[in-house]
Structure formats: C-alpha cells, structure tokens
Amino acid sequence: MSFVPSRVFFTKGVGRHKEQLSSFELALRDAKIASTNIVTVSSILPPRCKRISIEEGLKEIKPGQIIFTVMARNATNEPNRLIAASVGVAEPADPDRHGYLSEHHPFGETDEKAGDYAEDLAASMLATVLGVEFDSNLAWDEKEKVFKMSGQIVRTTNITQSAVGDKNGLWTTVVACAVLLP
C-alpha cells in the first residue's frame, strides 16, 4: 500500500497542566488535532502537495483517524522559561520535485527567531538536494536571497508556537505541526 500525501495544512497550540502528558494533550486540543491518532514522520513535502487552510483540513479528519504529521514539540516546567516549536517549509519551483519540512524546538528563542531558523533548515536541506551553492555561515536573510535568486526555491515559510513556562511550575507544552492528508 502506498500513501503519498497530496495536501498539507499547518496548526499549532499550547497547553498547561500539572502533568506533562496532560499539557501535551491540551496543546494538541489547542491545535485542534487531539482527537486523532498521530504518527510523526520525517521531513519530505511530497511533489505537488497543495497547502490548504486549517479549516479545510479539519473537515477531512475524524476522531480516531490516523494522521501523519511533521511535529515540533517542546515542554518545560521551569517557571518563566521561553520555549518554542516550529516547522519550517521550503518548496521547490519545480512542482514535480519534493520540498522539505523541518522541525525546530528551542529554548530561549522568540517566535521570529525560531521560525527563521526552521525556515533556514528546510531551505538549506532543499538547496543541497537541488545543487544550489550557498555559504552555510551566512545569516538566514542572506541565504534566503541566494535561494530565491537561484530560481529553484519558490517559497519558504514556517508555523511557530512559543510560550513562557507557567509561573507556578505547571508543565507548559508547545506544538507546531504540518498535517499531511491523502
């Protein structure tokens, strides 16, 4: 049996609870995918995979359904600790080629910094497959210019969720997901 996703939607969430597992469940509820059985997969965005809205995607899933996701997840019970979870996306200009999804789950990074890093990861992976030459030591905004000027990478983006650890030490969990649909 072959399963190649043809659509993808993105979602994110945050949860807080005295139990770590329950905080994860609440983050999935906030992301609106808690009623599913989640299988995490690696980082390939299939060729011709169409991005759809979360509203369209949620109409297609049912409670108990197995869904495939690229998921970034982070948790802390340390008061005031900044956490983030981000999924970066890099799509090739040629729709018959695959793209990349990358997960990043840092401590101490803002939404913007974590999102830029995740985008950079995805774009760098795609660039190496496409043979785009770049200096890996460049800042993301400089690499982004090189990638886009090459004409081979058409779009990069990210979905990021950050949160500050609960001041009373409850578990705080963040998730960011790319949900792949048939």
N, C-alpha and C positions, 0 to 999 in steps of 0.2 A: 504494500500500500504506500502510495506516495502522497505527501502533503506539502504543497508549495503555496504559501500564503499569497493572496492577490490583493489584500487590503491591510492597512495598519491604522490604528488610532492610538493616541497618546493620552495618558492620565497620570495623576499624581495625588498624593494625600499625606496627611499627618495624623498620628494618634497618640494619645497619652493615657497611661494606666499604671497601676502599681505592679502589674505583671507584664514582663517583656512580651510574651506571646499575645496577650490581650491588646497591648499597644500596637503590635503589628496588625492584628485583626482590625482595629479601629482605623489604622492608616489605609488598609485595603477598603474598608467601608467608605472612607472619605474619597477614595479614588473610584468608588462605585463598582469594584470588581470582587468584593469579598464573598459573594455567593457562588463563585466559580472555583474549580479545581485548577490551580495554576501550575503550569510546567514551565520552568525557566529554560531558555535556550540561549545559544551564543549570539554572535553579532552580525549576522548577514541579513541585509534588507534585500529580499528577492527582486529580480528584474521585474519591471512593470508593476510593482506593488504600489497601489494607489492609496494615498493618505486620505482618510475620511475623518469626519468630526467624531468626537466622543459620543454625541447624541446618536449619530447613525450607528456607530459601533455597538453601543449598549443595547440597541434594538435587536441586535443579532445574537446576543448571548442569553442563555437561560440558566437558572440556578442549577448547580451541579455539573454544568458543562465543563469539559476540559478546555482550557485556553492556553495558548503558547505566548509567552511574554519574554522580552528582554527587560529585566528588572534591576534597577539600582535601589539599594536598601541600606539604611543606616539607623542606628539606635544609640541612645545614651540614657543613663540615669544620673548623670552628673549635672547638678544644678547649673543653669546658665551656659552650658556648653553648646556652641553652634555646630549643628550637623547639617548635611545636605545629601541629597541623592539626585543624580542627573543622568539622563540618557541623551547622548549626542547622536545626531543623524547626519550622514553625508550621502548625497545622491549623485550618481554619475550623469553626465549629459546624455550619454547613450542609454536609452531606456532598456536595451537588451542586456545590459551589464548589471551586476549586483552592486548594491551600496553597502554601507556599514552602519551599525548601531553600536554605540559604546556605552558602558556603564561606568559611572564615577561616584564614589561615596566617601566624601572627605569630611574631616573635622575642621572647624575654624574658617570655612570658606563661605562667602556670600553666594546668593543665587547667581549673580552675574559671573563671578569668578569660577564657580563650579560648572556653570553652563558653558562658558567659554572653553574650559578645559575639556569637557566631554565632547564638544564640537570638534576641538582640535584633535582629540584622539581618533574620532570617527573619520575625519577628513584626512589625517595622516595615514591611517590604515588604507583608505581608498586610494590615496595618491600613490602609495608604494605599489599597489596592485596595477594601477594604470600607468606606472612608469613616469609619473610627474616628479621632476627633480626639485628638491627644496632643502633648505638648511633647517634641520630639526631644532637648532638653537634659537631660531627666530621667535619672536612673540607671536601669539595667535593671530592678531590683526594683520601682521606682515605675511604670515603663511597663508592666511585666508585670501589675501590679494593675489599671491602667487598661484594658489589653487584655482581661483576663479579666472585669472588671466590665462591659464593653460587651456581653458575651454572644455576641460574634461570633467570638472566637478561643477554641477549646476546649482546645487543648493545645500547649505548646511543649516542646521537648527538644533534646538535642544528643548527638553522639558525638564524643569528642575523644581524640587521642593526642598526648602530649608526650614529649620525650626531651631529654637533655643530650648535647651533642656529645661524641663519643669523646675521651677524654683524650689519645690518641696521634695525633689528627688524621684518623682514618678518617672517611669520609663517613657521616653519620647521616641517615636519611630517615624521616619520619613520614607516614602517610596516614590519612585518615578518609573513609569512603565510604557513600553511600546507593546501593544497587544496585536498579535498577528492573526488574521482571520482568513478562512478559505475563500 
